[in-house]
Amino acid sequence: MGMLFDYLKGIAVTKNIYDYNSENYQLVNEVRQTIKELKDAEIYFQSVTDPDLVDYAIYRLESLKRKYIYLLKKAKKEGINFDNFSSLLS
């Protein structure tokens, strides 16, 4: 499915996240999607020059960061280990 999914497969330790209908699998996919959106938002932020668009880009980045943190906390409650997951953002 991709490098990120393979990475997640290697670090998810306590729950079976590979049942494609499970909430855990859906949560992992949501984390993956949020990371992609964060990377896209960062690129957008770096490319805009209009002050209104800069404000929008900052707002978007901050909201995605909070969503990412929320999802990681939720995953932790579900027993999915994402200890090294933040290194994917750099």
Beta strands, then each sheet from edge to edge (+ up, - down):
end
